[in-house]
Amino acid sequence: MKRFLLAAALGLSATLAGAPGASASSPGAPIGPGCPAAGESDVAAITGTPVVTAASQVPELSTLVSAIKQAGLTDKLNSTSDVTVFAPTDQAFAAVPKDTLNKVLADRQALTKILTYHVVEGRQTPDDLSDARLTTLEGGTVHVKGAGEDYTVNQAKVLCGNVPTLNASVYVIDKVLMPE
């Protein structure tokens, strides 16, 4: 079973499938089936790190980080205050047909549109996301719903979320979101 190495940067240690998560939904308390059980993590290690810098330390988010760099969004996302980032894993990017992914990666404008569709203003807590329609930086809307450990963003499952960085709350998801 694949280990979710969010631990590298986020101080979390969990397995993507079936690991129990923390039950608290307060700001900074990670939630989701890919998060560790309460008391097994220390997210304080990244609370002072900007979001892209923190994500760059997580092997499972390397495709996302590479795409952000390619689109020239690193400085913007690292310096924007109080946002929520829905971060697709490498497996999520691998599920996109290769031709489509290569086409998007070669088109900076299209790549920027897709990446900014994964970011919303404000630090969203699980309580904020129980049934929310949020406007993305791209200008579209995502629908987030759920409760407890089970949240979705459009059709993507949240694997581990409500992870704080210096300027963002991060929700790791299992699909790449596509704007309409």
Backbone as CSV, one residue per row, in Angstrom:
resi,resn,N_x,N_y,N_z,CA_x,CA_y,CA_z,C_x,C_y,C_z
1,MET,0.832,-1.170,0.000,0.000,0.000,0.000,0.886,1.246,0.000
2,LYS,0.584,2.206,-0.883,1.383,3.409,-1.046,1.267,4.333,0.159
3,ARG,2.406,4.822,0.603,2.419,5.771,1.713,2.190,7.168,1.175
4,PHE,1.415,7.956,1.857,1.189,9.341,1.489,2.237,10.156,2.219
5,LEU,3.223,10.656,1.492,4.378,11.278,2.102,4.174,12.746,2.422
6,LEU,2.954,13.122,2.704,2.693,14.468,3.171,3.530,14.703,4.418
7,ALA,3.957,13.619,5.042,4.787,13.703,6.243,6.065,14.483,5.991
8,ALA,6.611,14.376,4.811,7.876,15.034,4.522,7.842,16.529,4.818
9,ALA,6.778,17.183,4.407,6.690,18.620,4.617,5.669,19.003,5.666
10,LEU,4.640,18.223,5.777,3.532,18.619,6.627,3.548,17.966,7.996
11,GLY,4.488,17.079,8.221,4.538,16.412,9.514,3.436,15.388,9.663
12,LEU,2.866,14.938,8.560,1.777,13.979,8.606,2.284,12.624,8.159
13,SER,1.743,11.566,8.719,2.120,10.232,8.297,0.861,9.411,8.167
14,ALA,0.515,9.065,6.932,-0.735,8.337,6.728,-0.676,7.545,5.439
15,THR,-1.549,6.600,5.308,-1.700,5.827,4.095,-2.885,6.401,3.340
16,LEU,-2.771,6.512,2.022,-3.848,7.106,1.246,-5.172,6.378,1.440
17,ALA,-5.153,5.095,1.478,-6.414,4.362,1.584,-6.583,3.791,2.978
18,GLY,-7.610,4.221,3.635,-8.009,3.576,4.866,-7.403,4.075,6.158
19,ALA,-6.522,5.056,6.143,-5.980,5.537,7.408,-7.027,6.376,8.125
20,PRO,-7.182,6.173,9.417,-8.139,7.000,10.123,-7.640,8.427,10.187
21,GLY,-8.563,9.388,10.150,-8.168,10.792,10.194,-8.551,11.422,11.503
22,ALA,-8.088,12.639,11.679,-8.471,13.403,12.857,-9.929,13.775,12.730
23,SER,-10.623,13.814,13.822,-12.046,14.095,13.745,-12.371,15.547,13.954
24,ALA,-11.459,16.332,14.453,-11.737,17.734,14.703,-11.847,18.491,13.394
25,SER,-12.699,19.507,13.355,-12.810,20.317,12.156,-12.430,21.757,12.442
26,SER,-11.667,21.988,13.471,-11.203,23.327,13.783,-10.095,23.707,12.827
27,PRO,-9.834,25.031,12.668,-8.757,25.434,11.780,-7.450,24.753,12.183
28,GLY,-6.769,24.187,11.189,-5.487,23.553,11.445,-5.570,22.092,11.828
29,ALA,-6.745,21.562,12.097,-6.879,20.147,12.419,-7.133,19.398,11.108
30,PRO,-6.143,18.645,10.615,-6.323,17.946,9.345,-7.480,16.948,9.393
31,ILE,-8.189,16.852,8.281,-9.313,15.921,8.152,-9.147,15.114,6.870
32,GLY,-9.733,13.949,6.834,-9.758,13.143,5.624,-9.186,11.767,5.832
33,PRO,-9.551,10.840,4.959,-9.102,9.456,5.100,-7.608,9.271,4.888
34,GLY,-6.914,10.234,4.279,-5.480,10.129,4.065,-4.661,10.837,5.119
35,CYS,-5.317,11.321,6.159,-4.627,12.009,7.251,-4.372,11.039,8.399
36,PRO,-3.418,11.350,9.236,-3.134,10.493,10.380,-4.188,10.625,11.463
37,ALA,-4.198,9.679,12.351,-5.095,9.746,13.501,-4.670,10.911,14.392
38,ALA,-5.608,11.401,15.172,-5.321,12.504,16.092,-4.101,12.166,16.939
39,GLY,-3.228,13.139,17.109,-2.034,12.948,17.926,-0.848,12.378,17.179
40,GLU,-1.024,11.973,15.913,0.076,11.387,15.137,0.736,12.374,14.193
41,SER,0.320,13.640,14.202,0.914,14.597,13.281,1.290,15.881,13.998
42,ASP,2.168,16.607,13.360,2.566,17.914,13.858,2.648,18.843,12.661
43,VAL,1.536,19.490,12.329,1.522,20.376,11.178,2.205,21.701,11.468
44,ALA,2.608,21.932,12.702,3.287,23.181,13.045,4.553,23.381,12.228
45,ALA,5.128,22.297,11.721,6.378,22.388,10.961,6.239,23.227,9.702
46,ILE,5.045,23.362,9.133,4.891,24.123,7.896,4.040,25.359,8.046
47,THR,3.549,25.663,9.213,2.680,26.835,9.357,3.384,28.121,8.985
48,GLY,4.699,28.155,9.019,5.454,29.339,8.643,5.993,29.294,7.225
49,THR,5.568,28.325,6.427,6.068,28.134,5.067,4.981,28.473,4.051
50,PRO,5.286,29.281,3.019,4.287,29.568,1.988,3.833,28.297,1.265
51,VAL,2.664,28.326,0.710,1.991,27.132,0.199,2.770,26.376,-0.876
52,VAL,3.317,27.040,-1.871,4.036,26.319,-2.932,5.344,25.760,-2.388
53,THR,5.990,26.509,-1.513,7.218,26.031,-0.884,6.933,24.776,-0.070
54,ALA,5.847,24.781,0.691,5.462,23.604,1.479,5.142,22.433,0.555
55,ALA,4.365,22.673,-0.495,3.983,21.602,-1.424,5.203,21.021,-2.139
56,SER,6.219,21.847,-2.369,7.406,21.364,-3.078,8.182,20.330,-2.270
57,GLN,7.895,20.231,-0.998,8.553,19.251,-0.139,7.788,17.929,-0.072
58,VAL,6.665,17.852,-0.782,5.806,16.669,-0.746,5.935,15.926,-2.075
59,PRO,6.571,14.758,-2.089,6.777,14.035,-3.346,5.492,13.795,-4.145
60,GLU,4.377,13.525,-3.500,3.119,13.234,-4.197,2.491,14.455,-4.839
61,LEU,3.066,15.645,-4.608,2.551,16.868,-5.223,3.550,17.447,-6.229
62,SER,4.517,16.643,-6.663,5.580,17.152,-7.541,5.053,17.607,-8.903
63,THR,4.066,16.928,-9.465,3.519,17.347,-10.756,2.821,18.689,-10.613
64,LEU,2.063,18.860,-9.545,1.398,20.142,-9.288,2.427,21.259,-9.152
65,VAL,3.434,21.033,-8.353,4.464,22.062,-8.141,5.170,22.388,-9.456
66,SER,5.490,21.381,-10.246,6.130,21.599,-11.542,5.229,22.433,-12.454
67,ALA,3.944,22.135,-12.466,2.994,22.886,-13.293,2.887,24.340,-12.818
68,ILE,2.875,24.543,-11.504,2.812,25.902,-10.951,4.046,26.694,-11.391
69,LYS,5.204,26.072,-11.320,6.442,26.740,-11.746,6.400,27.042,-13.241
70,GLN,5.943,26.078,-14.033,5.869,26.250,-15.480,4.919,27.382,-15.851
71,ALA,3.850,27.553,-15.097,2.882,28.618,-15.367,3.340,29.967,-14.813
72,GLY,4.427,29.969,-14.051,4.918,31.214,-13.473,4.080,31.715,-12.309
73,LEU,3.446,30.800,-11.583,2.543,31.176,-10.491,3.146,31.038,-9.094
74,THR,4.392,30.590,-8.987,4.988,30.338,-7.671,4.958,31.583,-6.787
75,ASP,5.492,32.686,-7.270,5.535,33.901,-6.451,4.137,34.385,-6.098
76,LYS,3.233,34.328,-7.064,1.854,34.793,-6.807,1.201,33.954,-5.707
77,LEU,1.289,32.639,-5.818,0.636,31.783,-4.830,1.346,31.824,-3.481
78,ASN,2.650,31.965,-3.484,3.385,32.047,-2.218,3.143,33.365,-1.494
79,SER,2.776,34.409,-2.229,2.610,35.718,-1.592,1.157,36.126,-1.395
80,THR,0.213,35.405,-1.978,-1.201,35.722,-1.797,-1.630,35.262,-0.407
81,SER,-2.259,36.157,0.321,-2.671,35.830,1.695,-4.044,35.196,1.735
82,ASP,-4.190,34.284,2.660,-5.477,33.682,2.993,-6.234,33.127,1.794
83,VAL,-5.710,32.015,1.277,-6.369,31.282,0.208,-6.517,29.822,0.630
84,THR,-7.338,29.122,-0.107,-7.465,27.677,0.048,-7.058,27.051,-1.278
85,VAL,-6.190,26.059,-1.206,-5.687,25.387,-2.395,-6.165,23.940,-2.376
86,PHE,-6.820,23.540,-3.459,-7.213,22.149,-3.659,-6.099,21.546,-4.523
87,ALA,-5.242,20.729,-3.905,-4.001,20.261,-4.514,-4.108,18.834,-5.034
88,PRO,-4.173,18.648,-6.367,-4.224,17.292,-6.924,-2.891,16.561,-6.752
89,THR,-2.983,15.289,-6.454,-1.789,14.454,-6.315,-1.218,14.111,-7.688
90,ASP,-0.014,13.549,-7.678,0.585,13.063,-8.921,-0.319,12.017,-9.577
91,GLN,-0.938,11.158,-8.773,-1.854,10.146,-9.320,-3.041,10.807,-10.019
92,ALA,-3.505,11.943,-9.494,-4.602,12.669,-10.134,-4.166,13.164,-11.514
93,PHE,-2.958,13.713,-11.610,-2.450,14.165,-12.909,-2.232,12.987,-13.844
94,ALA,-1.785,11.846,-13.322,-1.551,10.663,-14.151,-2.843,10.122,-14.754
95,ALA,-3.969,10.413,-14.122,-5.266,9.943,-14.626,-5.766,10.786,-15.807
96,VAL,-5.184,11.961,-16.010,-5.550,12.798,-17.152,-4.921,12.159,-18.396
97,PRO,-5.690,11.998,-19.483,-5.096,11.413,-20.690,-3.799,12.135,-21.068
98,LYS,-2.784,11.361,-21.387,-1.437,11.893,-21.628,-1.429,12.995,-22.687
99,ASP,-2.165,12.805,-23.785,-2.217,13.829,-24.840,-2.795,15.136,-24.308
100,THR,-3.849,15.029,-23.525,-4.483,16.217,-22.945,-3.533,16.911,-21.983
101,LEU,-2.890,16.147,-21.119,-1.967,16.721,-20.146,-0.802,17.416,-20.850
102,ASN,-0.211,16.765,-21.841,0.902,17.372,-22.579,0.484,18.658,-23.286
103,LYS,-0.723,18.659,-23.856,-1.243,19.856,-24.536,-1.390,21.008,-23.545
104,VAL,-1.952,20.733,-22.370,-2.154,21.774,-21.362,-0.816,22.273,-20.829
105,LEU,0.112,21.352,-20.561,1.418,21.748,-20.040,2.192,22.616,-21.033
106,ALA,1.888,22.484,-22.324,2.558,23.274,-23.351,1.882,24.629,-23.580
107,ASP,0.723,24.840,-22.991,-0.050,26.075,-23.195,-0.157,26.811,-21.853
108,ARG,0.712,27.802,-21.660,0.788,28.503,-20.368,-0.548,29.125,-19.960
109,GLN,-1.290,29.663,-20.907,-2.581,30.284,-20.602,-3.585,29.233,-20.107
110,ALA,-3.670,28.110,-20.791,-4.576,27.038,-20.373,-4.150,26.463,-19.024
111,LEU,-2.846,26.293,-18.836,-2.320,25.771,-17.578,-2.653,26.710,-16.422
112,THR,-2.465,27.997,-16.622,-2.789,28.985,-15.596,-4.276,28.936,-15.246
113,LYS,-5.120,28.812,-16.257,-6.567,28.741,-16.033,-6.917,27.529,-15.160
114,ILE,-6.336,26.386,-15.473,-6.625,25.165,-14.706,-6.080,25.281,-13.281
115,LEU,-4.857,25.755,-13.135,-4.260,25.842,-11.801,-4.987,26.843,-10.909
116,THR,-5.375,27.995,-11.448,-6.082,28.985,-10.628,-7.514,28.552,-10.328
117,TYR,-8.016,27.565,-11.068,-9.323,26.971,-10.760,-9.248,26.133,-9.482
118,HIS,-8.060,25.808,-9.026,-7.847,25.018,-7.807,-7.647,25.882,-6.571
119,VAL,-7.806,27.209,-6.703,-7.536,28.126,-5.596,-8.742,29.032,-5.378
120,VAL,-9.155,29.156,-4.118,-10.244,30.072,-3.750,-9.758,31.024,-2.665
121,GLU,-10.379,32.186,-2.596,-10.014,33.159,-1.572,-10.484,32.687,-0.209
122,GLY,-9.728,33.047,0.802,-10.084,32.731,2.187,-9.599,31.357,2.606
123,ARG,-9.301,31.248,3.870,-8.920,29.950,4.449,-10.203,29.221,4.824
124,GLN,-10.563,28.269,4.005,-11.806,27.529,4.212,-11.575,26.393,5.211
125,THR,-12.391,26.338,6.238,-12.335,25.237,7.200,-13.349,24.179,6.766
126,PRO,-13.264,22.980,7.301,-14.269,21.970,6.971,-15.697,22.455,7.240
127,ASP,-15.896,23.200,8.308,-17.237,23.721,8.593,-17.725,24.640,7.481
128,ASP,-16.812,25.387,6.844,-17.177,26.280,5.738,-17.550,25.495,4.482
129,LEU,-17.112,24.237,4.413,-17.231,23.457,3.181,-18.359,22.431,3.172
130,SER,-19.213,22.424,4.169,-20.231,21.379,4.251,-21.135,21.360,3.025
131,ASP,-21.446,22.484,2.446,-22.192,22.584,1.190,-21.954,23.986,0.654
132,ALA,-20.811,24.170,0.000,-20.407,25.508,-0.423,-20.146,25.570,-1.915
133,ARG,-20.536,26.668,-2.486,-20.155,27.001,-3.861,-19.174,28.159,-3.740
134,LEU,-17.950,27.912,-4.189,-16.880,28.880,-4.016,-16.370,29.365,-5.368
135,THR,-16.097,30.657,-5.448,-15.543,31.233,-6.661,-14.031,31.076,-6.627
136,THR,-13.498,30.551,-7.710,-12.056,30.301,-7.802,-11.334,31.553,-8.311
137,LEU,-10.017,31.571,-8.156,-9.230,32.684,-8.704,-9.356,32.749,-10.219
138,GLU,-9.653,31.627,-10.853,-9.859,31.564,-12.296,-11.162,32.237,-12.683
139,GLY,-12.105,32.353,-11.746,-13.397,32.980,-12.018,-14.550,32.000,-12.089
140,GLY,-14.253,30.715,-12.079,-15.299,29.698,-12.093,-15.779,29.390,-10.685
141,THR,-16.587,28.365,-10.582,-17.148,27.955,-9.298,-16.867,26.481,-9.059
142,VAL,-16.482,26.155,-7.823,-16.370,24.756,-7.407,-17.429,24.508,-6.348
143,HIS,-17.944,23.282,-6.331,-18.936,22.894,-5.333,-18.278,21.917,-4.369
144,VAL,-18.213,22.315,-3.117,-17.617,21.481,-2.083,-18.732,21.033,-1.159
145,LYS,-18.720,19.736,-0.834,-19.736,19.238,0.092,-19.156,18.114,0.915
146,GLY,-19.800,17.855,2.023,-19.369,16.765,2.869,-19.460,17.107,4.335
147,ALA,-18.980,16.175,5.142,-18.958,16.338,6.597,-17.985,15.315,7.163
148,GLY,-17.528,15.567,8.373,-16.638,14.626,9.050,-15.349,14.420,8.289
149,GLU,-15.120,13.202,7.820,-13.911,12.842,7.076,-14.152,12.757,5.576
150,ASP,-15.377,12.987,5.122,-15.757,12.734,3.739,-16.176,14.032,3.047
151,TYR,-15.264,14.595,2.248,-15.529,15.813,1.489,-15.197,15.585,0.032
152,THR,-15.929,16.281,-0.832,-15.614,16.286,-2.255,-15.586,17.730,-2.753
153,VAL,-14.759,17.938,-3.775,-14.683,19.208,-4.492,-15.044,18.853,-5.922
154,ASN,-16.210,19.319,-6.388,-16.778,18.821,-7.632,-16.827,17.296,-7.496
155,GLN,-16.113,16.547,-8.315,-16.131,15.083,-8.193,-14.858,14.521,-7.551
156,ALA,-13.975,15.383,-7.091,-12.715,14.942,-6.483,-12.888,14.713,-4.989
157,LYS,-12.329,13.624,-4.493,-12.368,13.334,-3.056,-11.219,14.048,-2.361
158,VAL,-11.511,14.597,-1.191,-10.464,15.173,-0.363,-9.795,14.022,0.377
159,LEU,-8.484,13.867,0.168,-7.720,12.808,0.820,-7.246,13.258,2.197
160,CYS,-6.779,14.473,2.268,-6.337,15.070,3.528,-6.462,16.572,3.361
161,GLY,-7.149,17.216,4.263,-7.375,18.640,4.098,-7.314,19.414,5.389
162,ASN,-7.516,20.719,5.223,-7.465,21.657,6.341,-6.056,21.718,6.921
163,VAL,-5.054,21.571,6.044,-3.650,21.624,6.459,-3.173,23.061,6.277
164,PRO,-2.744,23.717,7.352,-2.354,25.128,7.251,-0.917,25.327,6.789
165,THR,-0.716,26.345,5.956,0.619,26.835,5.637,0.629,28.312,6.036
166,LEU,1.703,29.008,5.754,1.798,30.413,6.120,0.643,31.225,5.549
167,ASN,0.276,30.942,4.311,-0.719,31.778,3.649,-1.931,31.021,3.104
168,ALA,-2.038,29.735,3.406,-3.128,28.968,2.793,-3.551,27.788,3.655
169,SER,-4.757,27.317,3.355,-5.226,26.021,3.844,-5.176,25.101,2.633
170,VAL,-4.626,23.902,2.800,-4.446,22.968,1.689,-5.371,21.771,1.878
171,TYR,-6.026,21.385,0.786,-6.850,20.178,0.725,-6.310,19.339,-0.425
172,VAL,-5.678,18.211,-0.128,-5.125,17.325,-1.145,-6.288,16.515,-1.722
173,ILE,-6.398,16.519,-3.062,-7.524,15.860,-3.725,-7.042,14.809,-4.733
174,ASP,-7.958,13.914,-5.108,-7.583,12.779,-5.958,-7.874,12.957,-7.440
175,LYS,-8.305,14.151,-7.869,-8.562,14.425,-9.288,-8.147,15.849,-9.612
176,VAL,-7.793,16.061,-10.879,-7.524,17.405,-11.363,-8.872,18.029,-11.705
177,LEU,-9.121,19.201,-11.174,-10.365,19.917,-11.442,-10.230,20.649,-12.774
178,MET,-11.264,20.605,-13.599,-11.230,21.272,-14.890,-12.309,22.344,-14.952
179,PRO,-11.920,23.582,-15.233,-12.925,24.648,-15.348,-13.811,24.402,-16.570
180,GLU,-14.997,24.948,-16.506,-15.938,24.769,-17.636,-15.546,25.661,-18.787
